[in-house]
């Protein structure tokens, strides 16, 4: 497995992760709290929403960065 293939796999996983995370966001602002009560992993719904936002932004940066790297063809040389 070469570097390009590995980056493509990470790119695909980040794309699927972004889709899932964006669908978890609530347009009304209640976020994970509206999915079935409070998210028990977190101390409050606000903490869960804050964590969800951070993970979403992190995956967005990974996805966009890999999109630029893979589309530019810098690694195919």
Backbone as XML, in Angstrom:
<?xml version="1.0"?>
<chain id="A" units="angstrom">
  <residue number="1" name="UNK">
    <atom name="N" x="0.855" y="-1.173" z="0.000"/>
    <atom name="CA" x="0.000" y="0.000" z="0.000"/>
    <atom name="C" x="0.900" y="1.235" z="0.000"/>
  </residue>
  <residue number="2" name="UNK">
    <atom name="N" x="0.694" y="2.085" z="-0.989"/>
    <atom name="CA" x="1.526" y="3.288" z="-1.057"/>
    <atom name="C" x="0.844" y="4.458" z="-0.347"/>
  </residue>
  <residue number="3" name="UNK">
    <atom name="N" x="1.515" y="5.578" z="-0.312"/>
    <atom name="CA" x="1.047" y="6.744" z="0.435"/>
    <atom name="C" x="-0.257" y="7.287" z="-0.149"/>
  </residue>
  <residue number="4" name="UNK">
    <atom name="N" x="-0.362" y="7.312" z="-1.470"/>
    <atom name="CA" x="-1.560" y="7.854" z="-2.107"/>
    <atom name="C" x="-2.784" y="7.025" z="-1.734"/>
  </residue>
  <residue number="5" name="UNK">
    <atom name="N" x="-2.656" y="5.715" z="-1.748"/>
    <atom name="CA" x="-3.773" y="4.845" z="-1.385"/>
    <atom name="C" x="-4.177" y="5.051" z="0.067"/>
  </residue>
  <residue number="6" name="UNK">
    <atom name="N" x="-3.212" y="5.173" z="0.945"/>
    <atom name="CA" x="-3.496" y="5.415" z="2.352"/>
    <atom name="C" x="-4.226" y="6.743" z="2.551"/>
  </residue>
  <residue number="7" name="UNK">
    <atom name="N" x="-3.778" y="7.791" z="1.859"/>
    <atom name="CA" x="-4.437" y="9.090" z="1.966"/>
    <atom name="C" x="-5.845" y="9.054" z="1.389"/>
  </residue>
  <residue number="8" name="UNK">
    <atom name="N" x="-6.045" y="8.280" z="0.338"/>
    <atom name="CA" x="-7.386" y="8.152" z="-0.236"/>
    <atom name="C" x="-8.331" y="7.448" z="0.730"/>
  </residue>
  <residue number="9" name="UNK">
    <atom name="N" x="-7.828" y="6.471" z="1.449"/>
    <atom name="CA" x="-8.654" y="5.778" z="2.448"/>
    <atom name="C" x="-9.016" y="6.735" z="3.576"/>
  </residue>
  <residue number="10" name="UNK">
    <atom name="N" x="-8.046" y="7.509" z="4.062"/>
    <atom name="CA" x="-8.312" y="8.489" z="5.122"/>
    <atom name="C" x="-9.300" y="9.540" z="4.624"/>
  </residue>
  <residue number="11" name="UNK">
    <atom name="N" x="-9.150" y="9.963" z="3.366"/>
    <atom name="CA" x="-10.044" y="10.945" z="2.758"/>
    <atom name="C" x="-11.479" y="10.422" z="2.701"/>
  </residue>
  <residue number="12" name="UNK">
    <atom name="N" x="-11.646" y="9.157" z="2.317"/>
    <atom name="CA" x="-12.976" y="8.551" z="2.232"/>
    <atom name="C" x="-13.614" y="8.416" z="3.612"/>
  </residue>
  <residue number="13" name="UNK">
    <atom name="N" x="-12.836" y="7.981" z="4.583"/>
    <atom name="CA" x="-13.355" y="7.832" z="5.949"/>
    <atom name="C" x="-13.753" y="9.197" z="6.516"/>
  </residue>
  <residue number="14" name="UNK">
    <atom name="N" x="-12.950" y="10.223" z="6.249"/>
    <atom name="CA" x="-13.299" y="11.557" z="6.746"/>
    <atom name="C" x="-14.559" y="12.088" z="6.064"/>
  </residue>
  <residue number="15" name="UNK">
    <atom name="N" x="-14.764" y="11.755" z="4.787"/>
    <atom name="CA" x="-15.977" y="12.184" z="4.090"/>
    <atom name="C" x="-17.215" y="11.533" z="4.697"/>
  </residue>
  <residue number="16" name="UNK">
    <atom name="N" x="-17.150" y="10.235" z="4.958"/>
    <atom name="CA" x="-18.281" y="9.534" z="5.580"/>
    <atom name="C" x="-18.512" y="10.057" z="6.993"/>
  </residue>
  <residue number="17" name="UNK">
    <atom name="N" x="-17.438" y="10.289" z="7.718"/>
    <atom name="CA" x="-17.563" y="10.841" z="9.067"/>
    <atom name="C" x="-18.207" y="12.217" z="9.068"/>
  </residue>
  <residue number="18" name="UNK">
    <atom name="N" x="-17.841" y="13.048" z="8.102"/>
    <atom name="CA" x="-18.447" y="14.371" z="8.001"/>
    <atom name="C" x="-19.938" y="14.281" z="7.723"/>
  </residue>
  <residue number="19" name="UNK">
    <atom name="N" x="-20.331" y="13.369" z="6.850"/>
    <atom name="CA" x="-21.751" y="13.194" z="6.549"/>
    <atom name="C" x="-22.513" y="12.825" z="7.817"/>
  </residue>
  <residue number="20" name="UNK">
    <atom name="N" x="-21.979" y="11.878" z="8.572"/>
    <atom name="CA" x="-22.648" y="11.438" z="9.803"/>
    <atom name="C" x="-22.716" y="12.579" z="10.821"/>
  </residue>
  <residue number="21" name="UNK">
    <atom name="N" x="-21.621" y="13.280" z="11.004"/>
    <atom name="CA" x="-21.592" y="14.347" z="12.004"/>
    <atom name="C" x="-22.505" y="15.512" z="11.635"/>
  </residue>
  <residue number="22" name="UNK">
    <atom name="N" x="-22.553" y="15.850" z="10.359"/>
    <atom name="CA" x="-23.439" y="16.940" z="9.942"/>
    <atom name="C" x="-24.897" y="16.542" z="10.148"/>
  </residue>
  <residue number="23" name="UNK">
    <atom name="N" x="-25.211" y="15.277" z="9.916"/>
    <atom name="CA" x="-26.581" y="14.824" z="10.152"/>
    <atom name="C" x="-26.935" y="14.788" z="11.638"/>
  </residue>
  <residue number="24" name="UNK">
    <atom name="N" x="-25.944" y="14.661" z="12.506"/>
    <atom name="CA" x="-26.196" y="14.687" z="13.950"/>
    <atom name="C" x="-26.512" y="16.090" z="14.464"/>
  </residue>
  <residue number="25" name="UNK">
    <atom name="N" x="-26.036" y="17.114" z="13.743"/>
    <atom name="CA" x="-26.324" y="18.480" z="14.157"/>
    <atom name="C" x="-27.807" y="18.766" z="13.975"/>
  </residue>
  <residue number="26" name="UNK">
    <atom name="N" x="-28.361" y="19.475" z="14.924"/>
    <atom name="CA" x="-29.768" y="19.837" z="14.842"/>
    <atom name="C" x="-29.900" y="21.265" z="14.340"/>
  </residue>
  <residue number="27" name="UNK">
    <atom name="N" x="-30.814" y="21.505" z="13.405"/>
    <atom name="CA" x="-30.996" y="22.877" z="12.919"/>
    <atom name="C" x="-31.620" y="23.799" z="13.953"/>
  </residue>
  <residue number="28" name="UNK">
    <atom name="N" x="-32.241" y="23.233" z="14.983"/>
    <atom name="CA" x="-32.889" y="24.045" z="16.007"/>
    <atom name="C" x="-31.975" y="24.336" z="17.188"/>
  </residue>
  <residue number="29" name="UNK">
    <atom name="N" x="-30.813" y="23.730" z="17.216"/>
    <atom name="CA" x="-29.863" y="24.018" z="18.275"/>
    <atom name="C" x="-29.902" y="23.037" z="19.430"/>
  </residue>
  <residue number="30" name="UNK">
    <atom name="N" x="-30.838" y="22.069" z="19.421"/>
    <atom name="CA" x="-30.829" y="21.126" z="20.532"/>
    <atom name="C" x="-29.849" y="19.988" z="20.304"/>
  </residue>
  <residue number="31" name="UNK">
    <atom name="N" x="-29.390" y="19.778" z="19.092"/>
    <atom name="CA" x="-28.301" y="18.852" z="18.791"/>
    <atom name="C" x="-28.518" y="17.455" z="19.305"/>
  </residue>
  <residue number="32" name="UNK">
    <atom name="N" x="-27.533" y="16.918" z="19.975"/>
    <atom name="CA" x="-27.595" y="15.553" z="20.478"/>
    <atom name="C" x="-28.635" y="15.376" z="21.572"/>
  </residue>
  <residue number="33" name="UNK">
    <atom name="N" x="-29.048" y="16.439" z="22.200"/>
    <atom name="CA" x="-30.048" y="16.342" z="23.249"/>
    <atom name="C" x="-31.404" y="15.896" z="22.744"/>
  </residue>
  <residue number="34" name="UNK">
    <atom name="N" x="-31.695" y="16.128" z="21.473"/>
    <atom name="CA" x="-32.980" y="15.761" z="20.919"/>
    <atom name="C" x="-33.030" y="14.368" z="20.343"/>
  </residue>
  <residue number="35" name="UNK">
    <atom name="N" x="-31.969" y="13.626" z="20.397"/>
    <atom name="CA" x="-31.910" y="12.304" z="19.774"/>
    <atom name="C" x="-32.453" y="11.219" z="20.703"/>
  </residue>
  <residue number="36" name="UNK">
    <atom name="N" x="-32.759" y="11.479" z="21.851"/>
    <atom name="CA" x="-33.227" y="10.438" z="22.759"/>
    <atom name="C" x="-32.838" y="10.790" z="24.176"/>
  </residue>
  <residue number="37" name="UNK">
    <atom name="N" x="-33.075" y="11.985" z="24.545"/>
    <atom name="CA" x="-32.677" y="12.425" z="25.871"/>
    <atom name="C" x="-31.275" y="13.005" z="25.850"/>
  </residue>
  <residue number="38" name="UNK">
    <atom name="N" x="-30.756" y="13.207" z="26.995"/>
    <atom name="CA" x="-29.401" y="13.750" z="27.123"/>
    <atom name="C" x="-28.376" y="12.727" z="26.669"/>
  </residue>
  <residue number="39" name="UNK">
    <atom name="N" x="-27.328" y="13.201" z="26.068"/>
    <atom name="CA" x="-26.216" y="12.319" z="25.733"/>
    <atom name="C" x="-25.490" y="11.975" z="27.027"/>
  </residue>
  <residue number="40" name="UNK">
    <atom name="N" x="-25.470" y="10.715" z="27.394"/>
    <atom name="CA" x="-24.907" y="10.294" z="28.677"/>
    <atom name="C" x="-23.389" y="10.332" z="28.703"/>
  </residue>
  <residue number="41" name="UNK">
    <atom name="N" x="-22.770" y="10.391" z="27.528"/>
    <atom name="CA" x="-21.314" y="10.457" z="27.482"/>
    <atom name="C" x="-20.788" y="11.792" z="27.985"/>
  </residue>
  <residue number="42" name="UNK">
    <atom name="N" x="-21.602" y="12.807" z="27.893"/>
    <atom name="CA" x="-21.169" y="14.156" z="28.209"/>
    <atom name="C" x="-21.898" y="14.654" z="29.439"/>
  </residue>
  <residue number="43" name="UNK">
    <atom name="N" x="-21.380" y="15.717" z="30.042"/>
    <atom name="CA" x="-21.977" y="16.241" z="31.256"/>
    <atom name="C" x="-23.245" y="17.026" z="30.961"/>
  </residue>
  <residue number="44" name="UNK">
    <atom name="N" x="-23.327" y="17.612" z="29.789"/>
    <atom name="CA" x="-24.520" y="18.367" z="29.433"/>
    <atom name="C" x="-24.683" y="18.356" z="27.923"/>
  </residue>
  <residue number="45" name="UNK">
    <atom name="N" x="-25.842" y="18.760" z="27.457"/>
    <atom name="CA" x="-26.096" y="18.824" z="26.020"/>
    <atom name="C" x="-25.203" y="19.882" z="25.372"/>
  </residue>
  <residue number="46" name="UNK">
    <atom name="N" x="-24.909" y="20.948" z="26.127"/>
    <atom name="CA" x="-24.049" y="21.998" z="25.593"/>
    <atom name="C" x="-22.627" y="21.471" z="25.379"/>
  </residue>
  <residue number="47" name="UNK">
    <atom name="N" x="-22.151" y="20.660" z="26.304"/>
    <atom name="CA" x="-20.832" y="20.056" z="26.174"/>
    <atom name="C" x="-20.797" y="19.091" z="24.989"/>
  </residue>
  <residue number="48" name="UNK">
    <atom name="N" x="-21.869" y="18.350" z="24.800"/>
    <atom name="CA" x="-21.940" y="17.415" z="23.674"/>
    <atom name="C" x="-21.931" y="18.166" z="22.356"/>
  </residue>
  <residue number="49" name="UNK">
    <atom name="N" x="-22.671" y="19.253" z="22.282"/>
    <atom name="CA" x="-22.724" y="20.046" z="21.049"/>
    <atom name="C" x="-21.372" y="20.693" z="20.765"/>
  </residue>
  <residue number="50" name="UNK">
    <atom name="N" x="-20.698" y="21.147" z="21.807"/>
    <atom name="CA" x="-19.379" y="21.770" z="21.643"/>
    <atom name="C" x="-18.371" y="20.744" z="21.123"/>
  </residue>
  <residue number="51" name="UNK">
    <atom name="N" x="-18.407" y="19.540" z="21.689"/>
    <atom name="CA" x="-17.514" y="18.475" z="21.233"/>
    <atom name="C" x="-17.831" y="18.071" z="19.798"/>
  </residue>
  <residue number="52" name="UNK">
    <atom name="N" x="-19.112" y="17.977" z="19.480"/>
    <atom name="CA" x="-19.531" y="17.639" z="18.127"/>
    <atom name="C" x="-19.043" y="18.683" z="17.128"/>
  </residue>
  <residue number="53" name="UNK">
    <atom name="N" x="-19.113" y="19.940" z="17.492"/>
    <atom name="CA" x="-18.618" y="21.007" z="16.621"/>
    <atom name="C" x="-17.117" y="20.903" z="16.403"/>
  </residue>
  <residue number="54" name="UNK">
    <atom name="N" x="-16.372" y="20.627" z="17.463"/>
    <atom name="CA" x="-14.908" y="20.515" z="17.342"/>
    <atom name="C" x="-14.501" y="19.342" z="16.455"/>
  </residue>
  <residue number="55" name="UNK">
    <atom name="N" x="-15.161" y="18.208" z="16.639"/>
    <atom name="CA" x="-14.837" y="17.036" z="15.821"/>
    <atom name="C" x="-15.209" y="17.291" z="14.370"/>
  </residue>
  <residue number="56" name="UNK">
    <atom name="N" x="-16.340" y="17.950" z="14.144"/>
    <atom name="CA" x="-16.762" y="18.268" z="12.782"/>
    <atom name="C" x="-15.759" y="19.191" z="12.105"/>
  </residue>
  <residue number="57" name="UNK">
    <atom name="N" x="-15.309" y="20.210" z="12.805"/>
    <atom name="CA" x="-14.314" y="21.124" z="12.228"/>
    <atom name="C" x="-12.986" y="20.406" z="11.963"/>
  </residue>
  <residue number="58" name="UNK">
    <atom name="N" x="-12.588" y="19.534" z="12.867"/>
    <atom name="CA" x="-11.353" y="18.782" z="12.655"/>
    <atom name="C" x="-11.427" y="17.905" z="11.414"/>
  </residue>
  <residue number="59" name="UNK">
    <atom name="N" x="-12.539" y="17.197" z="11.259"/>
    <atom name="CA" x="-12.709" y="16.360" z="10.066"/>
    <atom name="C" x="-12.808" y="17.199" z="8.804"/>
  </residue>
  <residue number="60" name="UNK">
    <atom name="N" x="-13.393" y="18.384" z="8.915"/>
    <atom name="CA" x="-13.476" y="19.278" z="7.759"/>
    <atom name="C" x="-12.091" y="19.701" z="7.300"/>
  </residue>
  <residue number="61" name="UNK">
    <atom name="N" x="-11.235" y="20.022" z="8.240"/>
    <atom name="CA" x="-9.866" y="20.435" z="7.898"/>
    <atom name="C" x="-9.104" y="19.280" z="7.255"/>
  </residue>
  <residue number="62" name="UNK">
    <atom name="N" x="-9.244" y="18.076" z="7.823"/>
    <atom name="CA" x="-8.587" y="16.899" z="7.248"/>
    <atom name="C" x="-9.101" y="16.638" z="5.836"/>
  </residue>
  <residue number="63" name="UNK">
    <atom name="N" x="-10.420" y="16.677" z="5.669"/>
    <atom name="CA" x="-11.021" y="16.400" z="4.363"/>
    <atom name="C" x="-10.580" y="17.424" z="3.317"/>
  </residue>
  <residue number="64" name="UNK">
    <atom name="N" x="-10.650" y="18.704" z="3.654"/>
    <atom name="CA" x="-10.278" y="19.744" z="2.694"/>
    <atom name="C" x="-8.782" y="19.705" z="2.377"/>
  </residue>
  <residue number="65" name="UNK">
    <atom name="N" x="-7.958" y="19.471" z="3.389"/>
    <atom name="CA" x="-6.523" y="19.382" z="3.149"/>
    <atom name="C" x="-6.170" y="18.217" z="2.238"/>
  </residue>
  <residue number="66" name="UNK">
    <atom name="N" x="-6.755" y="17.060" z="2.497"/>
    <atom name="CA" x="-6.488" y="15.900" z="1.644"/>
    <atom name="C" x="-7.070" y="16.083" z="0.248"/>
  </residue>
  <residue number="67" name="UNK">
    <atom name="N" x="-8.174" y="16.805" z="0.133"/>
    <atom name="CA" x="-8.736" y="17.091" z="-1.189"/>
    <atom name="C" x="-7.754" y="17.895" z="-2.025"/>
  </residue>
  <residue number="68" name="UNK">
    <atom name="N" x="-7.150" y="18.896" z="-1.424"/>
    <atom name="CA" x="-6.173" y="19.724" z="-2.150"/>
    <atom name="C" x="-4.943" y="18.898" z="-2.516"/>
  </residue>
  <residue number="69" name="UNK">
    <atom name="N" x="-4.427" y="18.129" z="-1.565"/>
    <atom name="CA" x="-3.213" y="17.341" z="-1.808"/>
    <atom name="C" x="-3.442" y="16.286" z="-2.882"/>
  </residue>
  <residue number="70" name="UNK">
    <atom name="N" x="-4.559" y="15.570" z="-2.789"/>
    <atom name="CA" x="-4.816" y="14.498" z="-3.740"/>
    <atom name="C" x="-5.178" y="15.019" z="-5.128"/>
  </residue>
  <residue number="71" name="UNK">
    <atom name="N" x="-5.888" y="16.149" z="-5.194"/>
    <atom name="CA" x="-6.291" y="16.669" z="-6.501"/>
    <atom name="C" x="-5.146" y="17.379" z="-7.216"/>
  </residue>
  <residue number="72" name="UNK">
    <atom name="N" x="-4.185" y="17.907" z="-6.466"/>
    <atom name="CA" x="-3.066" y="18.611" z="-7.086"/>
    <atom name="C" x="-2.077" y="17.662" z="-7.739"/>
  </residue>
  <residue number="73" name="UNK">
    <atom name="N" x="-2.087" y="16.408" z="-7.328"/>
    <atom name="CA" x="-1.176" y="15.435" z="-7.914"/>
    <atom name="C" x="0.256" y="15.564" z="-7.449"/>
  </residue>
  <residue number="74" name="UNK">
    <atom name="N" x="0.461" y="16.167" z="-6.320"/>
    <atom name="CA" x="1.815" y="16.362" z="-5.796"/>
    <atom name="C" x="2.492" y="15.047" z="-5.419"/>
  </residue>
  <residue number="75" name="UNK">
    <atom name="N" x="1.718" y="14.043" z="-5.075"/>
    <atom name="CA" x="2.291" y="12.794" z="-4.608"/>
    <atom name="C" x="2.496" y="11.775" z="-5.710"/>
  </residue>
  <residue number="76" name="UNK">
    <atom name="N" x="2.023" y="12.047" z="-6.910"/>
    <atom name="CA" x="2.132" y="11.090" z="-8.007"/>
    <atom name="C" x="3.466" y="11.163" z="-8.749"/>
  </residue>
  <residue number="77" name="UNK">
    <atom name="N" x="4.356" y="12.005" z="-8.322"/>
    <atom name="CA" x="5.612" y="12.197" z="-9.053"/>
    <atom name="C" x="6.655" y="11.186" z="-8.674"/>
  </residue>
</chain>
